[in-house]
Amino acid sequence: MTRILHIDASARTEGSVSRDLSTRLVRRLADADGEITRRDLSEGGPAFLDADWVGATFTSPDARSDDQLATLAPSDVLVDELEAADHIVIGTPIYNFAVPAVLKAWIDQVARVHRTFVYTDTGPKGLLDGKTAWIVVASGGTPVDSEIDFATPYLRHIFGFMGITDVRIIDAGRWGFLSDEEKAGVIAQAEGEQAEAA
């Protein structure tokens, strides 16, 4: 059974291009027997990191206090979801040339030493290999992978840092400027054509 983690980061709940396309993609990947875990970051998104969280994270797991375990409990849920998934589908807009704050907060909660990466003598090593990340990127005016797009390269990098090197992009950049034919091509990619590996 295919397990899919579907994350939406758009602040718009109606008329969102990234939500629509990521939903189409999830339907395709799930097929008839897929198991979907959905997390809408616009609905009470993850907390921002604070000193207590950082202190708990860098305390050895077997030495954490009850308070530290409680501090990390919401993060543990998010990491568990990520670890369990075969495919991670993220629908995200580009806000001010970068990812939305709620998506960055989710990343900060799941990029965890001892959970999704470790430090070795040769540098950091990701622990989430064998998964595929699908990034549906929509923007009003920022071309995806252009010199002013600080969202897509960051997402490729952070997933690779956690060991997910199979990152596939569905490019819905400059959506308002695309022709109907170009939009249909992006929709077809989400619904059935293979997205290119980044």
N, C-alpha and C positions, 0 to 999 in steps of 0.2 A: 504494500500500500504506500502510495506517495504522500508524504507529509509536507504541507506548505504553510509557511508563515507569511501572512499578508499584512503589510504595514502601510497605512495611509498617513501622509504627513500634511496634506493640504488643509489650510484653514477653511476652505470652502467645502461645504457639504452638498451643495447643489451646483451643478454646472461645472464641476471640476474635471478637467481633461485627464489629469493624472489618476484620479479615482476611477473614472470610466475605463481607461485603458488598462490599469492594473487589475481591475475586476475581470475584464475580458481575458487577460492573460492567466489569471488564477483559474478561471473556468476551464481553460484549455489544459493547463497543467494537471488539474485535479481529475479531469476526465470523469469516469463514473464512480471510482472508488477512492478518490483522494480524500485525505483528512486535512481540513483547513482550520488554522488558528488565525483569527483576525484581530488586529490591534489598531484601533483608530487613535492616533496620537492627538487628535484635536479634542478628544473627550478625556479630559483630566490626564494630560501627558505626564511622562516621567518627571520626577523632581530633579532640580539641578543639584550638582554635587556640592557638598559642604565639607567642613573640616572633619566632622564625625565620620562621614562616609569614607573619606580618604584614609583616615586613621584605621578604620575597620578593615578596609581593603588590604592595607599593607601590614596588618597584623597576621601572623601565621594562623591559618584556619583552625588549628587545634588549640590556639591560645586566646581565641576571641571570647569576650565577655558576652553575657546575655544581651546587654544593650547593643553591642556591636553586631551580634547576629540579627537582632531586630532591625538595626539600621540597614543591613544588607539584604533583608528579606525581599523587598520589592525588586531589587536588582536580580536576586536569585531567580525569581519567577521569569523575568525577561530573558535571562541567560538560558534557563531551562527550555524556554520556547525556541530559542535560537539553536541550541544544541540538538533538539529533537527534529528539526526541520531538514528535509532533503533540499527543498527550494525555498529561498527567501525572496519574496516579491515586494519591492518598495515602490509605491507611487508617490512621487514628490515633485512639487513645483520648485522653481528657482526663485528665491526671494532675495532681492538686493544682491544678486550675483552668487549666492551661496545657498546652502540648505536651510530650511526653516529651523528655528530655534528648538522646536519640539523634537525634530529628528536628531539634531545634535545632542539633545538631552538623552534620547534613547541610546545613541551610540556611546555616550559617556557612561551609561549604566551597564552596557554589555561588553565594552572593551575592558575586560577585567583580568588582571594578572592572576595566574593560577587557574583561571577558568577558561578564558578564550585565547590567552597567549601566556608564554613564559619567557623569562630571560635565561639565555644560555651563554656559554663562553664565547660563542660566535655572534651573539646578538639576540634580539627577540625572535621567537618562533611561534607562529600561529597554531592553534589547536583545533580549528574547525575545518580541516580539509575534507574533501569529498562532497562538498555542497555546491550548489549553484545559486548565485545571487542575480536577480533580475531587477534592473533599475529602470523604472518608467519615469523619464524626466520631461516635464512640461515647463514651458516658459512663455511669457508674453512677447519678449523681445530679445532675450539672450540666446545666441546660437550655442547649442550643446557642443562642448569640446573646443570652444573658441577661447581666445586669450582672456575674455571677461567671464568665463564660466569657471567658478571656483567650487561648484557643487559636484559635478560629475567626476573630475579627477580625484577629489577628496574621497568620494564614496568608493571608487576603485581601490584607492590606497588603503583605506581603513579596513575594508573587507579582506584585502590581501594580507594586511598586517595580522588579522585574526585567522589567517589560513585559508580563506575562501578566494581562490585565484580565478575561478571560473565566474567572471562577472560579465553579464550581458546587458547591453543598453538598448532600450527602445526610446528613440529620439523623437520627442514631440516638442522640440524647441521652436520658438517663434510661431506657435500654433496659429495665432491670428493672422499671420502673413502667408500661410500655406494655402495653396489652391485646393479645391475639393478633391482633385485627383491625388495630390500629395497627402492629404489627410486620410483618404481611403487606403493609401499604401501603408501608413503608420498603423491604422486599425487592423489591416490584414496581417501585419507583422505580429501584433499582439494576439490575434486570434488563431494564427496558424503557421506563419512563416518563422523560420529560425532566426532569432536575433543574433547579430554578430558577437562573438566573444571579444571582450575588450583586451 
